[in-house]
Amino acid sequence: MTNNAPLVVMRVDASRKIGGGHLSRCLVLGRKLAESGARVTFWCNPEASSFSPALNDFRIVRHSRQDDLRTSPVEEKCALLIIDHYDWHEVQQSYCRNWANKIMVFDDQAKCRHDADMLLNQNAGFTESDYKNLVPQHCKRLVGPRFALLRPGFTDMRSPSSIRENADRIFVCFGGARQNAALELVLPALLKVAAQRHVHLIDPGNDLSAVALPDGWTRSAYCNNMEEELRHADLVVGAGGVSLLERCASAVPSISIILAENQRQPTLAIEKQGATASLDFHRTPAPEVTFEETLNRILKDATIRQKMAREGVMICDGLGATRTIRQVLSLISPVG
């Protein structure tokens, strides 16, 4: 790769507090850009590289609150600045016009204005018209799960027809951030309903270290291979966001716990299409009871799980990275 190759800077953070969903999708796009010949630099918080070792495959520039956004973090102009950060809106983005030829932003809620040439919202439940008054007229809008940035391994998992009659393997994961309240919500029902099944729990905060788990249950601090976990799971209990799209693309039935405001609209849209069952952690009355009833119903009915798997792959076919990179490459041009 030569210095004449277009430079792409990706502004994204990851941490135990905010999780790794933003970084995960940026890494997918970053790899696609690198494969296409671009020079890719990640501009991120110090914790990000320890959170995801895959980040170390790229050049990394550390971001701090003292950074002057009017000055390039890489000491040269870039062909494209990609921003995946909830605290960066129109004002912050406009500052970067001094050194970024084009700007692409990720957005998950359609609530804030952006100074962008391209916008990506890979969530269900949104349309291009949601951004009519939020982006410049020339801004190219990529909206919906058909542009979801998933790793290739999620597209070659299994077909909906492979759903087993007995759901013996349950995978519980709410992401890389600590979610002790969510684990505490689902654990009593799992112990009651699924004690004789194999349950694998992801527990980043080690909140269950003192809990005596039934024989056949396992617990890990982190999920090292999500594709492998989904390949063997009959049912997943997890959060919304990109992990729900991964489950859809992998034809895996799930119960999705809405843990944050940005997960609500996409999760409800996917539930409406029959690809998951949802529970709103903050709004559902007696959520423990509702979760137990939902878990019992889905475990007993293979027809429900088959419908979830079938509808999931219709919502997200896992080919979004290919569609997205074609659009992104059209933005890259020599920097003057």
Residue pairs with C-beta under 8 A, 6 or more apart in sequence:
1 37
1 39
3 39
5 37
5 38
5 39
6 37
6 38
6 39
6 78
6 79
6 80
6 332
6 333
6 334
6 335
7 38
7 39
7 41
7 74
7 76
7 77
7 78
7 79
7 80
7 335
8 30
8 33
8 38
8 39
8 40
8 41
8 78
8 79
8 80
8 81
8 82
8 332
9 41
9 42
9 43
9 61
9 72
9 73
9 74
9 78
9 80
9 81
9 82
9 100
10 26
10 29
10 30
10 40
10 41
10 42
10 43
10 44
10 81
10 82
10 84
11 43
11 44
11 63
11 81
11 82
11 83
11 84
11 85
11 88
12 22
12 23
12 26
12 42
12 43
12 44
12 48
12 82
12 83
12 84
12 85
13 22
13 23
13 44
13 45
13 47
13 48
13 63
13 85
14 20
14 22
14 23
14 44
14 45
14 47
14 48
14 51
14 52
14 55
14 176
15 45
15 47
15 48
15 51
15 177
16 47
16 51
16 176
16 177
16 178
16 204
17 177
17 178
18 177
19 175
19 176
19 177
20 51
20 52
20 175
20 176
20 177
21 175
21 241
21 242
21 243
22 84
22 85
22 106
23 44
23 48
23 51
23 52
23 55
24 52
24 242
25 84
25 106
25 122
25 148
25 149
25 242
26 42
26 82
26 84
26 106
26 149
27 52
27 54
27 55
28 149
28 150
28 151
28 321
29 82
29 149
29 321
29 324
29 325
29 328
30 40
30 42
30 58
31 57
32 321
32 322
32 324
32 325
32 328
33 40
33 325
33 328
33 329
34 40
34 58
36 325
36 329
38 79
38 80
38 332
39 59
40 58
40 59
41 58
41 59
41 60
41 61
41 73
41 74
41 78
42 48
42 55
42 58
42 59
42 60
42 61
43 61
43 63
43 73
43 74
44 55
44 60
44 61
44 62
44 63
45 62
45 63
46 62
48 55
48 60
49 55
49 56
49 60
51 176
61 73
61 74
63 73
67 73
69 92
69 95
69 96
70 95
70 96
70 98
70 99
71 98
71 99
72 78
72 98
72 99
72 100
76 99
76 335
77 99
77 100
77 101
77 335
78 99
78 100
78 101
78 335
79 101
79 102
79 331
79 332
79 333
79 334
79 335
80 100
80 101
80 102
80 103
80 104
80 328
80 331
80 332
81 96
81 100
81 102
81 103
81 104
82 103
82 104
82 105
82 106
82 328
83 92
83 93
83 103
83 104
83 105
83 106
83 116
84 105
84 106
86 108
86 262
88 105
89 112
89 113
89 114
90 112
90 113
90 114
90 115
93 103
93 105
93 114
93 115
93 116
94 115
96 103
97 103
97 115
101 333
101 335
101 336
102 117
102 118
102 331
102 332
102 333
103 115
103 116
103 117
103 118
104 116
104 117
104 118
104 119
104 120
104 328
104 331
105 114
105 116
105 118
105 119
105 120
106 119
106 120
106 121
106 122
107 114
107 119
107 120
107 121
107 131
108 121
108 123
108 262
108 266
109 261
109 262
109 265
110 121
110 126
110 130
110 131
110 134
111 134
112 134
113 134
113 135
114 134
114 135
114 139
115 136
116 135
116 136
116 139
117 136
117 138
117 139
117 140
117 331
118 139
118 140
118 141
118 142
118 327
118 328
118 331
119 131
119 135
119 139
119 140
119 141
119 142
119 143
120 142
120 143
120 147
120 149
120 324
121 130
121 131
121 141
121 142
121 143
121 144
122 142
122 144
122 145
122 147
122 148
122 149
122 242
122 245
122 320
123 144
123 145
123 265
123 266
123 269
124 144
124 145
124 266
124 269
124 270
124 273
124 315
125 265
125 266
125 268
125 269
125 270
126 143
126 144
126 265
126 266
127 143
127 144
128 141
128 143
130 143
131 139
131 141
131 143
135 141
140 327
140 331
142 323
142 324
142 327
145 245
145 248
145 315
145 316
145 320
146 316
146 317
146 319
146 320
146 323
147 320
147 323
147 324
148 242
148 245
148 249
148 316
148 318
148 320
148 321
149 242
149 320
149 321
149 324
150 242
150 245
150 246
150 249
150 316
150 318
150 320
150 321
151 227
152 318
152 321
153 227
154 227
154 230
154 246
154 249
154 250
154 318
155 249
155 317
155 318
155 319
157 227
157 230
157 231
157 249
157 250
157 251
157 252
158 231
158 250
158 251
159 251
159 313
160 251
160 306
160 309
160 310
160 312
160 313
161 306
162 251
163 234
163 251
163 253
163 302
163 305
163 306
163 309
164 234
164 302
165 302
166 234
166 302
167 197
167 234
167 235
167 253
167 298
167 299
167 302
167 305
168 197
168 198
168 234
169 197
169 198
169 199
169 200
169 232
169 233
169 234
169 235
170 190
170 194
170 197
170 198
170 199
170 200
170 233
170 234
170 235
170 236
170 237
171 199
171 200
171 202
171 229
171 230
171 232
171 233
171 235
171 236
171 237
171 238
172 183
172 186
172 190
172 199
172 200
172 201
172 202
172 236
172 237
172 238
173 201
173 202
173 223
173 226
173 229
173 236
173 237
173 238
173 243
174 182
174 183
174 202
174 238
174 239
174 257
174 259
175 204
175 238
175 239
175 241
175 243
176 204
176 222
176 223
177 204
178 204
178 205
178 207
179 204
179 205
179 239
179 259
180 205
180 207
181 281
182 239
182 257
182 259
182 281
183 201
183 203
183 207
183 208
184 207
185 257
185 281
185 287
185 288
185 291
186 237
186 257
186 291
186 295
187 208
187 211
188 288
188 292
189 288
189 291
189 292
189 295
190 199
190 237
190 295
191 214
192 292
193 292
193 295
193 296
193 299
194 295
194 299
195 214
196 214
196 216
197 216
198 216
198 217
198 218
199 213
199 214
199 216
199 217
199 218
200 217
200 218
200 219
200 220
200 229
200 233
201 208
201 213
201 217
201 218
201 219
201 220
202 219
202 220
202 221
202 222
202 223
203 209
203 219
203 220
203 221
204 221
204 222
206 221
208 219
213 219
223 229
226 243
226 246
227 250
230 236
230 246
230 247
230 250
230 252
231 250
233 252
234 253
234 305
235 252
235 253
235 254
235 255
235 298
235 299
235 305
236 247
236 252
236 253
236 254
236 255
237 254
237 255
237 257
237 295
238 244
238 247
238 254
238 255
238 256
238 257
239 256
239 257
239 258
239 259
239 260
239 263
240 256
240 257
240 258
240 259
240 260
240 263
240 264
240 266
240 267
240 278
241 260
241 262
241 263
241 266
244 254
244 256
244 263
244 266
244 267
244 270
244 276
245 315
245 316
247 253
247 254
247 276
247 312
248 270
248 275
248 276
248 312
248 313
248 315
248 316
249 312
249 313
249 316
249 317
249 318
250 312
250 318
251 309
251 310
251 312
251 313
252 309
252 312
253 276
253 298
253 304
253 305
253 308
253 309
253 312
254 276
254 277
254 308
255 276
255 277
255 278
255 279
255 291
255 294
255 295
255 298
256 263
256 267
256 270
256 271
256 276
256 277
256 278
256 279
257 278
257 279
257 281
257 291
258 264
258 267
258 268
258 278
258 279
258 280
258 281
258 282
258 283
259 281
264 280
267 276
267 278
268 278
270 276
270 278
270 312
270 315
271 277
271 278
273 311
273 314
273 315
274 307
274 308
274 311
275 308
275 311
275 312
275 314
275 315
276 308
276 312
277 294
277 298
277 308
279 287
279 290
279 291
279 294
280 287
281 287
284 290
297 304
298 304
298 305
